[in-house]
Amino acid sequence: MNNKINKIYIFFTLFYAYFVLALFECARGNFIPFFIDEFAISNTSISMIISISQFGCVIGYYFAGNISQKYGQKITFILGTSICTIIALSARYLNNVTVLCVFYFIFNIGRSFLCISVDSIVPMVSIGYEVLFINLTHFMYGIGSFTGQKIYGNLLFNNISWRSIYFVLGLIFLFSVVFVLFIKIPKNKYLKTTIKYDKKTFYKNPLLHIFILCFALSSAGEGMITTWFINYMTSSYNLTAINTAKYSSLFFITFALGRLFGGLILQKIGTMKGLKIFMISATICVLCGMMLKQNGLYIISISGFFISVLYPTLVVFSTKVFKECPSLAIGTITTCNSLIYILITIIVGFLNDSIGSYLTFYLAAIFMGLSFLLLKIISKKHKLN
């Protein structure tokens, strides 16, 4: 296999893996109302399941990083796709809440292995075009999410069980394992930095603390919509699965378009300026959509375009703010973000049960609004430094 064909095959495998991962992950939002009915559990229980499963991500990121550095990305990639496949195929045995929790926990470990592999392989095989191909990879995730929403609403409406859907996704995941076995990843040339930094000073840096909160609140705002939007529509307006799929599909297609074109827009108007515009636009969309209630569901859906660029752009921006130790910064921010997200998820589930899904969903706008204010503080402090 010559170099050009190998690169094409690698990108096909990466795109396929992210596409299938999105198919799996976007399904959970559709299935939550069915979990609540079938297992007779509350929103608080759902939030606990999601929170516990997030620890799988934290554990997965830690081990995946070390294994990838020691044994290479291909081994990590194989482990990630294999874990995801096995777990998805085991969906037919999910007969209680405990098993459901373990199911998502282990899947998130595999997810972390898969994501670290993909995100580290892309720059190695696209030198000079890293930003373009990373955006294209995340665009495939958006396409997968949109495709899933269109399919799941119709399947659930026609009484196809969520267990059967997960099982079929396991079969689709199996192809990614086969594809990974045949890729040849170029050897990574590690660069040793000559810049010295003090870890204690880094961890005590107030700018780092503000950045962590900004990142976590932005992720929480996005998570409110990707996880709770369908439950909000079902609980507040009694919409059927096929009707909720219409709005969630629109959210994910605008999300995908944002991933495709957002990077170009930010490059044109400037990263920080563009990030502020996108973040405040997302906040306004969600807030206006909430105030208009059922008539505003379309407005909430189009917020996906603005939300899509927040996570990847904040990651890139963190490397510019903490130039002396970009890897340490990303690792610290991502880990803390996961832990804060777990806490927020528990709170959201509790509030859904205590004050209702409508009032609770306002948190999506509140989280992003607070993140916007913190972003302004970061911008000022970064300029001063």
C-alpha positions in Angstrom: 0.0 0.0 0.0 1.7 3.2 -1.2 1.8 6.4 1.0 -1.1 8.2 -0.8 -3.5 5.2 -0.7 -2.5 4.5 2.9 -3.4 8.1 3.9 -6.8 7.9 2.1 -7.5 4.6 3.9 -6.5 6.0 7.3 -8.8 9.0 6.8 -11.6 6.7 5.7 -11.1 4.6 8.9 -11.0 7.8 11.1 -14.1 9.2 9.5 -16.0 5.9 9.8 -15.0 5.5 13.4 -16.3 9.0 14.4 -19.4 8.6 12.3 -20.3 5.4 14.1 -19.4 6.8 17.5 -21.8 9.7 16.8 -24.5 7.2 15.8 -24.1 5.5 19.2 -23.8 8.6 21.4 -26.7 10.6 20.0 -29.0 7.7 20.6 -29.0 8.1 24.4 -31.0 11.3 24.3 -33.7 9.5 22.3 -33.7 6.6 24.7 -33.9 8.5 28.0 -37.7 8.7 28.1 -37.8 4.9 27.4 -35.3 4.2 30.3 -37.5 6.2 32.6 -40.6 4.3 31.7 -39.2 0.8 31.4 -37.0 0.9 34.6 -39.4 3.1 36.5 -36.7 5.6 37.4 -36.5 9.4 37.8 -34.5 12.1 36.0 -32.3 12.1 39.1 -31.5 8.4 38.5 -30.7 9.1 34.8 -28.4 11.9 35.8 -26.6 9.6 38.3 -26.1 7.0 35.5 -24.7 9.7 33.2 -22.5 11.0 36.0 -21.0 7.7 36.9 -20.4 6.8 33.3 -18.4 10.0 32.9 -15.9 8.6 35.3 -15.3 6.0 32.6 -14.1 8.9 30.4 -11.8 10.2 33.0 -10.2 6.8 33.5 -10.1 6.1 29.8 -8.4 9.4 29.0 -5.7 8.7 31.6 -4.9 5.1 30.4 -5.3 5.8 26.7 -2.8 8.6 26.8 -0.2 6.4 28.5 -0.8 3.4 26.4 -0.8 5.5 23.2 2.6 7.0 24.1 4.1 3.7 25.1 2.7 1.3 22.5 1.4 3.6 19.7 -1.9 4.9 18.4 -2.9 1.8 16.5 -3.0 -0.4 19.7 -5.1 2.3 21.4 -7.4 2.6 18.4 -7.9 -1.2 18.3 -8.7 -1.3 22.0 -11.1 1.6 21.7 -13.1 0.2 18.8 -13.1 -3.3 20.3 -14.4 -2.1 23.7 -17.2 0.0 22.0 -18.2 -3.0 19.8 -18.4 -5.5 22.6 -20.4 -3.2 24.8 -22.8 -2.3 22.1 -23.4 -5.9 21.2 -24.2 -6.7 24.9 -27.1 -4.3 24.9 -29.7 -7.1 24.7 -28.7 -8.1 28.3 -29.5 -4.7 29.8 -32.3 -5.7 32.2 -31.8 -3.3 35.1 -30.4 0.1 36.0 -27.2 -1.2 37.5 -26.3 -3.1 34.3 -27.2 0.0 32.3 -24.9 2.1 34.3 -22.0 -0.4 33.9 -22.8 -0.5 30.1 -22.3 3.3 29.7 -19.3 3.4 32.1 -17.3 0.8 30.1 -18.4 2.2 26.8 -17.0 5.6 27.8 -13.7 4.0 28.5 -13.6 2.7 25.0 -14.8 6.0 23.7 -11.9 7.8 25.3 -9.4 5.3 23.7 -11.0 5.9 20.3 -11.1 9.7 20.6 -7.5 10.0 21.7 -6.4 7.8 18.9 -8.3 9.7 16.2 -7.4 13.2 17.4 -3.7 12.3 17.7 -3.5 10.4 14.3 -5.1 13.2 12.3 -2.1 15.7 12.7 0.4 12.9 12.0 -1.1 12.2 8.5 -2.2 15.8 7.5 0.9 17.9 8.1 0.2 21.4 6.9 -3.6 20.8 6.8 -4.2 19.7 10.4 -7.0 22.3 11.1 -8.8 21.4 7.9 -8.8 17.6 8.5 -9.6 17.8 12.3 -12.6 19.9 11.4 -13.6 17.4 8.7 -13.3 14.6 11.2 -15.5 16.4 13.7 -17.9 17.2 10.8 -18.3 13.4 10.3 -19.3 13.2 13.9 -22.0 15.8 13.3 -23.2 14.0 10.2 -23.4 10.8 12.3 -25.5 12.6 14.9 -27.9 14.0 12.3 -28.3 10.6 10.6 -29.0 8.9 13.9 -31.7 11.4 14.9 -33.5 10.9 11.6 -33.4 7.1 12.0 -34.0 6.7 15.7 -37.2 8.8 15.8 -38.8 6.6 13.1 -37.6 3.3 14.6 -38.8 4.1 18.1 -42.1 5.4 16.7 -42.5 2.0 14.9 -41.8 0.1 18.2 -38.3 -1.0 17.4 -36.7 -1.5 20.9 -33.7 0.5 22.0 -31.9 -2.7 22.8 -32.2 -3.8 19.2 -30.9 -0.5 17.9 -27.8 -0.7 20.1 -27.2 -4.3 19.0 -27.2 -3.3 15.3 -24.9 -0.4 16.2 -22.5 -3.0 17.7 -22.5 -4.8 14.3 -21.7 -1.5 12.6 -19.0 -0.8 15.1 -17.4 -4.2 14.3 -16.4 -3.0 10.9 -14.4 -0.2 12.4 -12.3 -2.8 14.3 -11.6 -4.6 11.0 -10.7 -1.4 9.3 -8.2 -0.4 12.0 -6.4 -3.7 11.8 -5.2 -2.8 8.3 -4.1 0.8 8.8 -0.4 1.7 8.8 0.2 4.8 11.0 3.4 6.8 10.3 5.9 6.9 13.1 5.5 9.8 15.4 8.5 12.1 15.8 8.3 13.4 19.3 9.5 17.0 19.8 11.2 17.8 23.0 10.4 21.3 24.3 13.2 23.4 25.8 10.8 25.7 27.6 10.9 25.1 31.4 7.9 25.7 33.6 7.0 25.2 37.2 4.0 22.9 37.7 3.2 24.5 41.1 3.0 27.9 39.5 1.0 26.5 36.7 -1.6 24.9 39.0 -1.9 28.1 41.1 -2.4 30.3 38.0 -5.8 32.1 38.5 -6.1 32.2 34.7 -6.1 28.4 34.6 -8.9 28.3 37.2 -11.0 30.7 35.2 -10.3 28.8 32.0 -11.4 25.5 33.7 -14.7 27.1 34.7 -15.3 28.7 31.3 -14.6 25.4 29.6 -16.8 23.4 32.0 -19.8 25.7 31.8 -19.6 25.8 28.0 -19.5 22.0 27.9 -22.4 21.9 30.4 -24.5 24.2 28.2 -23.8 21.9 25.2 -24.5 18.8 27.2 -27.8 20.2 28.4 -29.0 20.2 24.8 -27.4 17.0 23.5 -28.6 15.0 26.5 -31.8 16.7 27.8 -33.3 18.4 24.8 -35.5 15.5 23.8 -36.5 14.8 27.4 -37.4 18.5 27.8 -39.7 18.4 24.7 -41.3 15.1 25.8 -41.9 16.2 29.4 -42.9 19.8 28.7 -45.0 19.4 25.5 -45.8 15.7 25.3 -44.2 15.4 21.9 -43.9 11.9 20.3 -40.5 10.4 19.4 -41.0 11.2 15.7 -41.8 14.9 16.5 -38.8 15.3 18.9 -36.5 13.7 16.3 -37.5 16.5 13.9 -36.1 19.2 16.2 -33.1 17.2 17.5 -32.2 16.3 13.8 -32.2 20.1 13.0 -29.9 20.7 16.0 -27.4 18.1 14.9 -27.4 19.1 11.2 -26.7 22.8 12.2 -24.1 21.5 14.6 -22.4 19.6 11.8 -22.6 22.6 9.5 -21.1 24.7 12.3 -18.2 22.3 12.5 -17.7 22.5 8.7 -17.9 26.2 8.2 -17.3 27.6 11.7 -13.5 27.2 11.5 -13.4 29.3 8.3 -15.5 32.0 9.9 -13.3 32.2 13.0 -10.2 32.3 10.8 -11.8 35.3 8.9 -12.9 37.4 11.9 -10.4 36.3 14.5 -10.5 33.4 17.1 -11.3 35.4 20.2 -13.8 37.8 18.6 -15.5 34.9 16.8 -15.6 32.8 19.9 -17.4 35.5 21.8 -19.9 36.1 18.9 -20.7 32.4 18.6 -21.0 31.9 22.4 -23.4 34.9 22.9 -25.4 33.9 19.8 -25.9 30.4 21.2 -27.0 31.9 24.5 -29.5 34.2 22.8 -30.9 31.3 20.7 -31.5 29.1 23.7 -32.9 31.9 25.8 -35.3 33.1 23.1 -36.4 29.6 22.3 -37.2 28.9 26.0 -39.3 32.1 26.3 -41.3 31.2 23.2 -41.9 27.6 24.6 -43.1 25.1 22.0 -43.0 27.8 19.3 -39.3 28.3 20.1 -38.1 24.8 19.6 -36.7 25.6 16.1 -34.7 28.5 17.6 -33.1 26.2 20.2 -32.4 23.7 17.4 -30.4 26.2 15.3 -28.2 27.0 18.3 -26.3 23.9 17.2 -24.5 26.0 14.6 -23.0 28.3 17.2 -22.4 25.7 19.9 -20.5 23.4 17.5 -17.3 25.5 17.5 -17.0 26.2 21.2 -15.3 23.0 22.4 -12.7 22.6 19.7 -11.9 26.3 19.6 -11.5 26.5 23.4 -9.1 23.6 23.2 -7.0 25.4 20.6 -7.1 28.7 22.5 -5.9 27.0 25.7 -2.7 26.0 23.9 -2.1 29.7 23.0 -2.8 30.9 26.5 -0.5 28.3 28.1 2.3 28.2 25.5 4.9 26.9 28.0 3.0 23.7 28.7 0.1 23.2 26.2 -0.2 19.4 26.8 -0.4 19.8 30.5 -2.9 22.6 30.1 -5.2 20.5 27.8 -4.9 17.5 30.1 -5.7 19.5 33.3 -8.6 21.4 31.7 -10.2 18.3 30.2 -9.9 16.2 33.4 -11.3 19.0 35.5 -14.0 19.6 32.9 -15.1 16.0 33.2 -15.3 16.1 37.0 -17.3 19.4 37.0 -19.6 18.1 34.3 -20.4 15.0 36.5 -21.4 17.3 39.4 -23.5 19.5 37.1 -25.2 16.4 35.6 -26.3 15.3 39.0 -27.7 18.7 39.8 -29.6 18.8 36.5 -31.2 15.5 37.1 -32.3 16.5 40.6 -33.7 19.8 39.3 -35.6 18.0 36.6 -37.5 16.1 39.2 -37.9 18.9 41.7 -38.8 22.0 39.6 -39.6 20.4 36.2 -37.9 20.1 32.9 -39.0 23.5 31.6 -37.4 25.6 34.3 -34.3 23.3 34.5 -33.6 23.7 30.8 -33.0 27.4 31.3 -29.7 26.2 32.7 -28.4 25.7 29.1 -28.6 29.5 28.5 -27.3 30.3 32.0 -24.3 28.1 31.6 -23.3 29.5 28.3 -24.0 33.1 29.4 -21.6 32.6 32.4 -19.1 31.0 30.1 -19.2 34.1 27.9 -18.5 36.4 30.9 -15.5 34.2 31.9 -14.3 34.3 28.3 -14.2 38.1 28.4 -12.2 37.9 31.6 -9.7 35.5 30.0 -9.4 37.7 27.0 -8.5 40.7 29.1 -6.1 38.9 31.3 -4.4 37.2 28.3 -3.9 40.6 26.6 -2.4 42.0 29.8 0.0 39.0 30.0 
